[in-house]
Amino acid sequence: MATQRSTRTPTSGGPDSGPTPERRQHGAIERLERAIGDAAGHPSRPYRAVDTLAIMQRRGSITAGMRQAGEDFRARFATA
């Protein structure tokens, strides 16, 4: 009895292909709320990493002011 294998071609990164499994294993990701222009000026809704401060604020463990203080610290730390 011969078995038949289906040949699958890799996705070409079309609009609905989403992030790769390798990217998904590195933490929370989400789509941008609104479209932005890509390098060619075409509208797109890319995925982005969700940072720890955003997760904490959504969960309610920090306030908006606490998040802003964290963002300010992050910016100053990067500058230093």
HTML snippet that shows the backbone in 3Dmol.js (N, CA, C, O; Angstrom):
<script src="https://3Dmol.org/build/3Dmol-min.js"></script>
<div id="view" style="width:600px;height:400px;position:relative"></div>
<script>
const pdb = `
ATOM      1  N   MET A   1       0.834  -1.163   0.000  1.00  0.00           N
ATOM      2  CA  MET A   1       0.000   0.000   0.000  1.00  0.00           C
ATOM      3  C   MET A   1       0.889   1.239   0.000  1.00  0.00           C
ATOM      4  O   MET A   1       1.716   1.414   0.895  1.00  0.00           O
ATOM      5  N   ALA A   2       0.724   2.064  -0.965  1.00  0.00           N
ATOM      6  CA  ALA A   2       1.535   3.271  -1.085  1.00  0.00           C
ATOM      7  C   ALA A   2       0.915   4.388  -0.261  1.00  0.00           C
ATOM      8  O   ALA A   2      -0.302   4.576  -0.251  1.00  0.00           O
ATOM      9  N   THR A   3       1.765   5.113   0.417  1.00  0.00           N
ATOM     10  CA  THR A   3       1.274   6.267   1.172  1.00  0.00           C
ATOM     11  C   THR A   3       1.547   7.520   0.374  1.00  0.00           C
ATOM     12  O   THR A   3       2.542   7.620  -0.343  1.00  0.00           O
ATOM     13  N   GLN A   4       0.670   8.445   0.507  1.00  0.00           N
ATOM     14  CA  GLN A   4       0.815   9.680  -0.239  1.00  0.00           C
ATOM     15  C   GLN A   4       1.130  10.804   0.740  1.00  0.00           C
ATOM     16  O   GLN A   4       0.421  10.989   1.730  1.00  0.00           O
ATOM     17  N   ARG A   5       2.187  11.547   0.464  1.00  0.00           N
ATOM     18  CA  ARG A   5       2.564  12.680   1.288  1.00  0.00           C
ATOM     19  C   ARG A   5       2.050  13.956   0.661  1.00  0.00           C
ATOM     20  O   ARG A   5       2.130  14.155  -0.551  1.00  0.00           O
ATOM     21  N   SER A   6       1.530  14.801   1.499  1.00  0.00           N
ATOM     22  CA  SER A   6       1.126  16.097   0.965  1.00  0.00           C
ATOM     23  C   SER A   6       2.310  17.044   1.088  1.00  0.00           C
ATOM     24  O   SER A   6       2.968  17.118   2.126  1.00  0.00           O
ATOM     25  N   THR A   7       2.556  17.741   0.038  1.00  0.00           N
ATOM     26  CA  THR A   7       3.659  18.698   0.034  1.00  0.00           C
ATOM     27  C   THR A   7       3.090  20.067   0.354  1.00  0.00           C
ATOM     28  O   THR A   7       2.214  20.577  -0.345  1.00  0.00           O
ATOM     29  N   ARG A   8       3.609  20.655   1.432  1.00  0.00           N
ATOM     30  CA  ARG A   8       3.142  21.975   1.831  1.00  0.00           C
ATOM     31  C   ARG A   8       4.232  22.987   1.510  1.00  0.00           C
ATOM     32  O   ARG A   8       5.412  22.762   1.776  1.00  0.00           O
ATOM     33  N   THR A   9       3.819  24.078   0.947  1.00  0.00           N
ATOM     34  CA  THR A   9       4.772  25.141   0.688  1.00  0.00           C
ATOM     35  C   THR A   9       4.722  26.112   1.853  1.00  0.00           C
ATOM     36  O   THR A   9       3.649  26.352   2.408  1.00  0.00           O
ATOM     37  N   PRO A  10       5.860  26.676   2.236  1.00  0.00           N
ATOM     38  CA  PRO A  10       5.848  27.623   3.335  1.00  0.00           C
ATOM     39  C   PRO A  10       5.043  28.857   2.985  1.00  0.00           C
ATOM     40  O   PRO A  10       4.954  29.244   1.820  1.00  0.00           O
ATOM     41  N   THR A  11       4.461  29.468   3.996  1.00  0.00           N
ATOM     42  CA  THR A  11       3.679  30.668   3.742  1.00  0.00           C
ATOM     43  C   THR A  11       4.594  31.776   3.280  1.00  0.00           C
ATOM     44  O   THR A  11       5.757  31.850   3.675  1.00  0.00           O
ATOM     45  N   SER A  12       4.063  32.622   2.451  1.00  0.00           N
ATOM     46  CA  SER A  12       4.873  33.688   1.872  1.00  0.00           C
ATOM     47  C   SER A  12       4.821  34.962   2.690  1.00  0.00           C
ATOM     48  O   SER A  12       5.271  36.008   2.223  1.00  0.00           O
ATOM     49  N   GLY A  13       4.278  34.901   3.909  1.00  0.00           N
ATOM     50  CA  GLY A  13       4.202  36.104   4.716  1.00  0.00           C
ATOM     51  C   GLY A  13       3.062  36.999   4.287  1.00  0.00           C
ATOM     52  O   GLY A  13       3.150  38.223   4.380  1.00  0.00           O
ATOM     53  N   GLY A  14       1.984  36.379   3.815  1.00  0.00           N
ATOM     54  CA  GLY A  14       0.825  37.140   3.384  1.00  0.00           C
ATOM     55  C   GLY A  14       0.177  37.880   4.535  1.00  0.00           C
ATOM     56  O   GLY A  14       0.633  37.781   5.674  1.00  0.00           O
ATOM     57  N   PRO A  15      -0.885  38.625   4.249  1.00  0.00           N
ATOM     58  CA  PRO A  15      -1.490  39.467   5.275  1.00  0.00           C
ATOM     59  C   PRO A  15      -2.058  38.707   6.467  1.00  0.00           C
ATOM     60  O   PRO A  15      -2.123  39.266   7.562  1.00  0.00           O
ATOM     61  N   ASP A  16      -2.469  37.456   6.295  1.00  0.00           N
ATOM     62  CA  ASP A  16      -3.067  36.707   7.392  1.00  0.00           C
ATOM     63  C   ASP A  16      -2.134  35.644   7.968  1.00  0.00           C
ATOM     64  O   ASP A  16      -2.566  34.815   8.769  1.00  0.00           O
ATOM     65  N   SER A  17      -0.868  35.658   7.575  1.00  0.00           N
ATOM     66  CA  SER A  17       0.028  34.605   8.033  1.00  0.00           C
ATOM     67  C   SER A  17       0.428  34.777   9.487  1.00  0.00           C
ATOM     68  O   SER A  17       0.733  33.785  10.149  1.00  0.00           O
ATOM     69  N   GLY A  18       0.438  35.988  10.005  1.00  0.00           N
ATOM     70  CA  GLY A  18       0.755  36.237  11.408  1.00  0.00           C
ATOM     71  C   GLY A  18       2.220  36.012  11.720  1.00  0.00           C
ATOM     72  O   GLY A  18       3.013  35.677  10.841  1.00  0.00           O
ATOM     73  N   PRO A  19       2.568  36.199  12.982  1.00  0.00           N
ATOM     74  CA  PRO A  19       3.961  35.997  13.389  1.00  0.00           C
ATOM     75  C   PRO A  19       4.370  34.537  13.277  1.00  0.00           C
ATOM     76  O   PRO A  19       3.533  33.635  13.319  1.00  0.00           O
ATOM     77  N   THR A  20       5.643  34.327  13.136  1.00  0.00           N
ATOM     78  CA  THR A  20       6.157  32.968  13.045  1.00  0.00           C
ATOM     79  C   THR A  20       6.130  32.295  14.415  1.00  0.00           C
ATOM     80  O   THR A  20       6.098  32.981  15.436  1.00  0.00           O
ATOM     81  N   PRO A  21       6.143  30.967  14.452  1.00  0.00           N
ATOM     82  CA  PRO A  21       6.188  30.264  15.735  1.00  0.00           C
ATOM     83  C   PRO A  21       7.416  30.654  16.561  1.00  0.00           C
ATOM     84  O   PRO A  21       7.355  30.702  17.790  1.00  0.00           O
ATOM     85  N   GLU A  22       8.525  30.931  15.881  1.00  0.00           N
ATOM     86  CA  GLU A  22       9.728  31.343  16.595  1.00  0.00           C
ATOM     87  C   GLU A  22       9.507  32.665  17.325  1.00  0.00           C
ATOM     88  O   GLU A  22       9.975  32.841  18.450  1.00  0.00           O
ATOM     89  N   ARG A  23       8.793  33.596  16.685  1.00  0.00           N
ATOM     90  CA  ARG A  23       8.511  34.885  17.318  1.00  0.00           C
ATOM     91  C   ARG A  23       7.530  34.719  18.476  1.00  0.00           C
ATOM     92  O   ARG A  23       7.667  35.374  19.509  1.00  0.00           O
ATOM     93  N   ARG A  24       6.553  33.854  18.301  1.00  0.00           N
ATOM     94  CA  ARG A  24       5.536  33.661  19.342  1.00  0.00           C
ATOM     95  C   ARG A  24       6.112  33.096  20.637  1.00  0.00           C
ATOM     96  O   ARG A  24       5.541  33.314  21.705  1.00  0.00           O
ATOM     97  N   GLN A  25       7.228  32.378  20.565  1.00  0.00           N
ATOM     98  CA  GLN A  25       7.786  31.767  21.764  1.00  0.00           C
ATOM     99  C   GLN A  25       8.543  32.760  22.642  1.00  0.00           C
ATOM    100  O   GLN A  25       8.986  32.395  23.731  1.00  0.00           O
ATOM    101  N   HIS A  26       8.702  34.004  22.195  1.00  0.00           N
ATOM    102  CA  HIS A  26       9.477  34.988  22.949  1.00  0.00           C
ATOM    103  C   HIS A  26       8.630  35.966  23.743  1.00  0.00           C
ATOM    104  O   HIS A  26       9.146  37.001  24.166  1.00  0.00           O
ATOM    105  N   GLY A  27       7.377  35.689  23.960  1.00  0.00           N
ATOM    106  CA  GLY A  27       6.561  36.566  24.791  1.00  0.00           C
ATOM    107  C   GLY A  27       5.301  37.034  24.095  1.00  0.00           C
ATOM    108  O   GLY A  27       5.010  36.673  22.955  1.00  0.00           O
ATOM    109  N   ALA A  28       4.567  37.854  24.829  1.00  0.00           N
ATOM    110  CA  ALA A  28       3.261  38.331  24.348  1.00  0.00           C
ATOM    111  C   ALA A  28       3.424  39.279  23.163  1.00  0.00           C
ATOM    112  O   ALA A  28       4.303  40.141  23.151  1.00  0.00           O
ATOM    113  N   ILE A  29       2.562  39.101  22.174  1.00  0.00           N
ATOM    114  CA  ILE A  29       2.524  39.970  21.006  1.00  0.00           C
ATOM    115  C   ILE A  29       1.079  40.302  20.702  1.00  0.00           C
ATOM    116  O   ILE A  29       0.174  39.545  21.053  1.00  0.00           O
ATOM    117  N   GLU A  30       0.861  41.435  20.049  1.00  0.00           N
ATOM    118  CA  GLU A  30      -0.483  41.837  19.663  1.00  0.00           C
ATOM    119  C   GLU A  30      -0.399  42.681  18.404  1.00  0.00           C
ATOM    120  O   GLU A  30       0.662  43.193  18.047  1.00  0.00           O
ATOM    121  N   ARG A  31      -1.531  42.816  17.744  1.00  0.00           N
ATOM    122  CA  ARG A  31      -1.596  43.659  16.555  1.00  0.00           C
ATOM    123  C   ARG A  31      -1.772  45.094  16.970  1.00  0.00           C
ATOM    124  O   ARG A  31      -2.386  45.369  18.001  1.00  0.00           O
ATOM    125  N   LEU A  32      -1.247  46.019  16.191  1.00  0.00           N
ATOM    126  CA  LEU A  32      -1.477  47.429  16.450  1.00  0.00           C
ATOM    127  C   LEU A  32      -2.955  47.738  16.264  1.00  0.00           C
ATOM    128  O   LEU A  32      -3.621  47.114  15.437  1.00  0.00           O
ATOM    129  N   GLU A  33      -3.469  48.691  17.023  1.00  0.00           N
ATOM    130  CA  GLU A  33      -4.890  49.030  16.957  1.00  0.00           C
ATOM    131  C   GLU A  33      -5.278  49.674  15.636  1.00  0.00           C
ATOM    132  O   GLU A  33      -6.386  49.471  15.139  1.00  0.00           O
ATOM    133  N   ARG A  34      -4.359  50.453  15.070  1.00  0.00           N
ATOM    134  CA  ARG A  34      -4.670  51.126  13.808  1.00  0.00           C
ATOM    135  C   ARG A  34      -3.548  50.886  12.818  1.00  0.00           C
ATOM    136  O   ARG A  34      -2.434  50.522  13.196  1.00  0.00           O
ATOM    137  N   ALA A  35      -3.848  51.089  11.568  1.00  0.00           N
ATOM    138  CA  ALA A  35      -2.860  50.860  10.513  1.00  0.00           C
ATOM    139  C   ALA A  35      -1.802  51.958  10.530  1.00  0.00           C
ATOM    140  O   ALA A  35      -2.087  53.110  10.854  1.00  0.00           O
ATOM    141  N   ILE A  36      -0.583  51.581  10.177  1.00  0.00           N
ATOM    142  CA  ILE A  36       0.516  52.526  10.006  1.00  0.00           C
ATOM    143  C   ILE A  36       1.135  52.274   8.646  1.00  0.00           C
ATOM    144  O   ILE A  36       0.876  51.240   8.030  1.00  0.00           O
ATOM    145  N   GLY A  37       1.942  53.196   8.175  1.00  0.00           N
ATOM    146  CA  GLY A  37       2.605  53.022   6.887  1.00  0.00           C
ATOM    147  C   GLY A  37       3.853  52.162   7.021  1.00  0.00           C
ATOM    148  O   GLY A  37       4.632  52.324   7.960  1.00  0.00           O
ATOM    149  N   ASP A  38       4.038  51.245   6.073  1.00  0.00           N
ATOM    150  CA  ASP A  38       5.262  50.447   6.078  1.00  0.00           C
ATOM    151  C   ASP A  38       6.362  51.206   5.335  1.00  0.00           C
ATOM    152  O   ASP A  38       6.190  52.380   5.006  1.00  0.00           O
ATOM    153  N   ALA A  39       7.480  50.547   5.072  1.00  0.00           N
ATOM    154  CA  ALA A  39       8.612  51.212   4.429  1.00  0.00           C
ATOM    155  C   ALA A  39       8.260  51.757   3.048  1.00  0.00           C
ATOM    156  O   ALA A  39       8.830  52.759   2.616  1.00  0.00           O
ATOM    157  N   ALA A  40       7.330  51.111   2.356  1.00  0.00           N
ATOM    158  CA  ALA A  40       6.930  51.556   1.022  1.00  0.00           C
ATOM    159  C   ALA A  40       5.753  52.529   1.067  1.00  0.00           C
ATOM    160  O   ALA A  40       5.301  53.010   0.028  1.00  0.00           O
ATOM    161  N   GLY A  41       5.258  52.819   2.272  1.00  0.00           N
ATOM    162  CA  GLY A  41       4.133  53.734   2.403  1.00  0.00           C
ATOM    163  C   GLY A  41       2.770  53.078   2.338  1.00  0.00           C
ATOM    164  O   GLY A  41       1.754  53.772   2.378  1.00  0.00           O
ATOM    165  N   HIS A  42       2.720  51.760   2.240  1.00  0.00           N
ATOM    166  CA  HIS A  42       1.452  51.044   2.203  1.00  0.00           C
ATOM    167  C   HIS A  42       0.938  50.836   3.623  1.00  0.00           C
ATOM    168  O   HIS A  42       1.738  50.628   4.535  1.00  0.00           O
ATOM    169  N   PRO A  43      -0.365  50.887   3.831  1.00  0.00           N
ATOM    170  CA  PRO A  43      -0.896  50.672   5.177  1.00  0.00           C
ATOM    171  C   PRO A  43      -0.718  49.223   5.625  1.00  0.00           C
ATOM    172  O   PRO A  43      -0.888  48.290   4.840  1.00  0.00           O
ATOM    173  N   SER A  44      -0.376  49.058   6.885  1.00  0.00           N
ATOM    174  CA  SER A  44      -0.250  47.707   7.431  1.00  0.00           C
ATOM    175  C   SER A  44      -0.567  47.746   8.917  1.00  0.00           C
ATOM    176  O   SER A  44      -0.496  48.803   9.544  1.00  0.00           O
ATOM    177  N   ARG A  45      -0.914  46.597   9.480  1.00  0.00           N
ATOM    178  CA  ARG A  45      -1.164  46.460  10.912  1.00  0.00           C
ATOM    179  C   ARG A  45      -0.210  45.403  11.452  1.00  0.00           C
ATOM    180  O   ARG A  45      -0.595  44.246  11.614  1.00  0.00           O
ATOM    181  N   PRO A  46       1.019  45.788  11.729  1.00  0.00           N
ATOM    182  CA  PRO A  46       2.002  44.804  12.190  1.00  0.00           C
ATOM    183  C   PRO A  46       1.751  44.359  13.622  1.00  0.00           C
ATOM    184  O   PRO A  46       0.971  44.969  14.353  1.00  0.00           O
ATOM    185  N   TYR A  47       2.421  43.296  14.002  1.00  0.00           N
ATOM    186  CA  TYR A  47       2.390  42.823  15.375  1.00  0.00           C
ATOM    187  C   TYR A  47       3.495  43.533  16.147  1.00  0.00           C
ATOM    188  O   TYR A  47       4.508  43.933  15.574  1.00  0.00           O
ATOM    189  N   ARG A  48       3.289  43.683  17.443  1.00  0.00           N
ATOM    190  CA  ARG A  48       4.317  44.272  18.281  1.00  0.00           C
ATOM    191  C   ARG A  48       4.393  43.521  19.594  1.00  0.00           C
ATOM    192  O   ARG A  48       3.437  42.868  20.013  1.00  0.00           O
ATOM    193  N   ALA A  49       5.535  43.623  20.230  1.00  0.00           N
ATOM    194  CA  ALA A  49       5.715  42.993  21.536  1.00  0.00           C
ATOM    195  C   ALA A  49       4.987  43.816  22.591  1.00  0.00           C
ATOM    196  O   ALA A  49       4.980  45.046  22.528  1.00  0.00           O
ATOM    197  N   VAL A  50       4.381  43.145  23.552  1.00  0.00           N
ATOM    198  CA  VAL A  50       3.713  43.819  24.659  1.00  0.00           C
ATOM    199  C   VAL A  50       4.707  43.884  25.807  1.00  0.00           C
ATOM    200  O   VAL A  50       5.202  42.854  26.264  1.00  0.00           O
ATOM    201  N   ASP A  51       5.001  45.097  26.275  1.00  0.00           N
ATOM    202  CA  ASP A  51       6.006  45.223  27.327  1.00  0.00           C
ATOM    203  C   ASP A  51       5.411  44.928  28.706  1.00  0.00           C
ATOM    204  O   ASP A  51       4.193  44.892  28.881  1.00  0.00           O
ATOM    205  N   THR A  52       6.281  44.725  29.654  1.00  0.00           N
ATOM    206  CA  THR A  52       5.892  44.337  31.003  1.00  0.00           C
ATOM    207  C   THR A  52       5.021  45.392  31.671  1.00  0.00           C
ATOM    208  O   THR A  52       4.051  45.052  32.348  1.00  0.00           O
ATOM    209  N   LEU A  53       5.351  46.661  31.490  1.00  0.00           N
ATOM    210  CA  LEU A  53       4.557  47.721  32.118  1.00  0.00           C
ATOM    211  C   LEU A  53       3.124  47.737  31.597  1.00  0.00           C
ATOM    212  O   LEU A  53       2.191  47.958  32.369  1.00  0.00           O
ATOM    213  N   ALA A  54       2.938  47.510  30.306  1.00  0.00           N
ATOM    214  CA  ALA A  54       1.589  47.474  29.741  1.00  0.00           C
ATOM    215  C   ALA A  54       0.796  46.295  30.302  1.00  0.00           C
ATOM    216  O   ALA A  54      -0.386  46.430  30.621  1.00  0.00           O
ATOM    217  N   ILE A  55       1.445  45.154  30.420  1.00  0.00           N
ATOM    218  CA  ILE A  55       0.773  43.973  30.973  1.00  0.00           C
ATOM    219  C   ILE A  55       0.352  44.237  32.412  1.00  0.00           C
ATOM    220  O   ILE A  55      -0.766  43.900  32.803  1.00  0.00           O
ATOM    221  N   MET A  56       1.241  44.839  33.205  1.00  0.00           N
ATOM    222  CA  MET A  56       0.936  45.124  34.608  1.00  0.00           C
ATOM    223  C   MET A  56      -0.213  46.115  34.740  1.00  0.00           C
ATOM    224  O   MET A  56      -1.065  45.959  35.614  1.00  0.00           O
ATOM    225  N   GLN A  57      -0.248  47.140  33.875  1.00  0.00           N
ATOM    226  CA  GLN A  57      -1.331  48.113  33.946  1.00  0.00           C
ATOM    227  C   GLN A  57      -2.662  47.486  33.549  1.00  0.00           C
ATOM    228  O   GLN A  57      -3.680  47.755  34.186  1.00  0.00           O
ATOM    229  N   ARG A  58      -2.674  46.664  32.521  1.00  0.00           N
ATOM    230  CA  ARG A  58      -3.911  45.992  32.100  1.00  0.00           C
ATOM    231  C   ARG A  58      -4.442  45.073  33.197  1.00  0.00           C
ATOM    232  O   ARG A  58      -5.652  44.946  33.385  1.00  0.00           O
ATOM    233  N   ARG A  59      -3.527  44.439  33.912  1.00  0.00           N
ATOM    234  CA  ARG A  59      -3.908  43.538  34.993  1.00  0.00           C
ATOM    235  C   ARG A  59      -4.398  44.290  36.222  1.00  0.00           C
ATOM    236  O   ARG A  59      -5.102  43.726  37.060  1.00  0.00           O
ATOM    237  N   GLY A  60      -4.023  45.574  36.331  1.00  0.00           N
ATOM    238  CA  GLY A  60      -4.429  46.386  37.463  1.00  0.00           C
ATOM    239  C   GLY A  60      -3.439  46.384  38.605  1.00  0.00           C
ATOM    240  O   GLY A  60      -3.749  46.890  39.683  1.00  0.00           O
ATOM    241  N   SER A  61      -2.255  45.830  38.401  1.00  0.00           N
ATOM    242  CA  SER A  61      -1.276  45.801  39.485  1.00  0.00           C
ATOM    243  C   SER A  61      -0.501  47.113  39.596  1.00  0.00           C
ATOM    244  O   SER A  61       0.147  47.352  40.614  1.00  0.00           O
ATOM    245  N   ILE A  62      -0.552  47.973  38.568  1.00  0.00           N
ATOM    246  CA  ILE A  62       0.006  49.318  38.657  1.00  0.00           C
ATOM    247  C   ILE A  62      -0.992  50.300  38.055  1.00  0.00           C
ATOM    248  O   ILE A  62      -1.862  49.911  37.276  1.00  0.00           O
ATOM    249  N   THR A  63      -0.864  51.574  38.419  1.00  0.00           N
ATOM    250  CA  THR A  63      -1.734  52.619  37.882  1.00  0.00           C
ATOM    251  C   THR A  63      -1.088  53.241  36.649  1.00  0.00           C
ATOM    252  O   THR A  63       0.052  52.932  36.304  1.00  0.00           O
ATOM    253  N   ALA A  64      -1.835  54.118  35.997  1.00  0.00           N
ATOM    254  CA  ALA A  64      -1.296  54.811  34.829  1.00  0.00           C
ATOM    255  C   ALA A  64      -0.096  55.666  35.221  1.00  0.00           C
ATOM    256  O   ALA A  64       0.869  55.754  34.463  1.00  0.00           O
ATOM    257  N   GLY A  65      -0.143  56.300  36.399  1.00  0.00           N
ATOM    258  CA  GLY A  65       0.982  57.100  36.870  1.00  0.00           C
ATOM    259  C   GLY A  65       2.217  56.265  37.125  1.00  0.00           C
ATOM    260  O   GLY A  65       3.335  56.678  36.815  1.00  0.00           O
ATOM    261  N   MET A  66       2.012  55.090  37.690  1.00  0.00           N
ATOM    262  CA  MET A  66       3.140  54.181  37.934  1.00  0.00           C
ATOM    263  C   MET A  66       3.754  53.735  36.620  1.00  0.00           C
ATOM    264  O   MET A  66       4.974  53.634  36.494  1.00  0.00           O
ATOM    265  N   ARG A  67       2.897  53.470  35.645  1.00  0.00           N
ATOM    266  CA  ARG A  67       3.416  53.066  34.334  1.00  0.00           C
ATOM    267  C   ARG A  67       4.224  54.193  33.717  1.00  0.00           C
ATOM    268  O   ARG A  67       5.293  53.961  33.150  1.00  0.00           O
ATOM    269  N   GLN A  68       3.713  55.420  33.827  1.00  0.00           N
ATOM    270  CA  GLN A  68       4.442  56.559  33.266  1.00  0.00           C
ATOM    271  C   GLN A  68       5.794  56.725  33.946  1.00  0.00           C
ATOM    272  O   GLN A  68       6.786  57.027  33.283  1.00  0.00           O
ATOM    273  N   ALA A  69       5.845  56.533  35.259  1.00  0.00           N
ATOM    274  CA  ALA A  69       7.119  56.611  35.975  1.00  0.00           C
ATOM    275  C   ALA A  69       8.084  55.539  35.462  1.00  0.00           C
ATOM    276  O   ALA A  69       9.277  55.799  35.308  1.00  0.00           O
ATOM    277  N   GLY A  70       7.574  54.354  35.203  1.00  0.00           N
ATOM    278  CA  GLY A  70       8.402  53.288  34.648  1.00  0.00           C
ATOM    279  C   GLY A  70       8.912  53.615  33.257  1.00  0.00           C
ATOM    280  O   GLY A  70      10.067  53.340  32.933  1.00  0.00           O
ATOM    281  N   GLU A  71       8.045  54.207  32.427  1.00  0.00           N
ATOM    282  CA  GLU A  71       8.454  54.611  31.079  1.00  0.00           C
ATOM    283  C   GLU A  71       9.531  55.693  31.150  1.00  0.00           C
ATOM    284  O   GLU A  71      10.504  55.654  30.398  1.00  0.00           O
ATOM    285  N   ASP A  72       9.355  56.669  32.063  1.00  0.00           N
ATOM    286  CA  ASP A  72      10.353  57.726  32.235  1.00  0.00           C
ATOM    287  C   ASP A  72      11.689  57.135  32.675  1.00  0.00           C
ATOM    288  O   ASP A  72      12.741  57.511  32.158  1.00  0.00           O
ATOM    289  N   PHE A  73      11.642  56.213  33.628  1.00  0.00           N
ATOM    290  CA  PHE A  73      12.871  55.563  34.088  1.00  0.00           C
ATOM    291  C   PHE A  73      13.551  54.814  32.952  1.00  0.00           C
ATOM    292  O   PHE A  73      14.770  54.881  32.793  1.00  0.00           O
ATOM    293  N   ARG A  74      12.763  54.108  32.172  1.00  0.00           N
ATOM    294  CA  ARG A  74      13.313  53.345  31.041  1.00  0.00           C
ATOM    295  C   ARG A  74      14.034  54.266  30.054  1.00  0.00           C
ATOM    296  O   ARG A  74      15.124  53.946  29.578  1.00  0.00           O
ATOM    297  N   ALA A  75      13.414  55.416  29.749  1.00  0.00           N
ATOM    298  CA  ALA A  75      14.016  56.372  28.808  1.00  0.00           C
ATOM    299  C   ALA A  75      15.315  56.948  29.379  1.00  0.00           C
ATOM    300  O   ALA A  75      16.313  57.066  28.668  1.00  0.00           O
ATOM    301  N   ARG A  76      15.295  57.298  30.646  1.00  0.00           N
ATOM    302  CA  ARG A  76      16.503  57.865  31.264  1.00  0.00           C
ATOM    303  C   ARG A  76      17.605  56.822  31.368  1.00  0.00           C
ATOM    304  O   ARG A  76      18.780  57.134  31.176  1.00  0.00           O
ATOM    305  N   PHE A  77      17.233  55.596  31.668  1.00  0.00           N
ATOM    306  CA  PHE A  77      18.225  54.520  31.755  1.00  0.00           C
ATOM    307  C   PHE A  77      18.877  54.279  30.404  1.00  0.00           C
ATOM    308  O   PHE A  77      20.088  54.078  30.316  1.00  0.00           O
ATOM    309  N   ALA A  78      18.068  54.300  29.355  1.00  0.00           N
ATOM    310  CA  ALA A  78      18.608  54.092  27.997  1.00  0.00           C
ATOM    311  C   ALA A  78      19.554  55.225  27.613  1.00  0.00           C
ATOM    312  O   ALA A  78      20.571  54.998  26.958  1.00  0.00           O
ATOM    313  N   THR A  79      19.213  56.444  28.023  1.00  0.00           N
ATOM    314  CA  THR A  79      20.078  57.592  27.728  1.00  0.00           C
ATOM    315  C   THR A  79      21.403  57.476  28.460  1.00  0.00           C
ATOM    316  O   THR A  79      22.460  57.767  27.899  1.00  0.00           O
ATOM    317  N   ALA A  80      21.341  57.045  29.727  1.00  0.00           N
ATOM    318  CA  ALA A  80      22.555  56.915  30.526  1.00  0.00           C
ATOM    319  C   ALA A  80      23.414  55.798  29.983  1.00  0.00           C
ATOM    320  O   ALA A  80      24.488  55.528  30.520  1.00  0.00           O
TER     321      ALA A  80
END
`;
const viewer = $3Dmol.createViewer("view");
viewer.addModel(pdb, "pdb");
viewer.setStyle({}, {cartoon: {color: "spectrum"}});
viewer.zoomTo();
viewer.render();
</script>
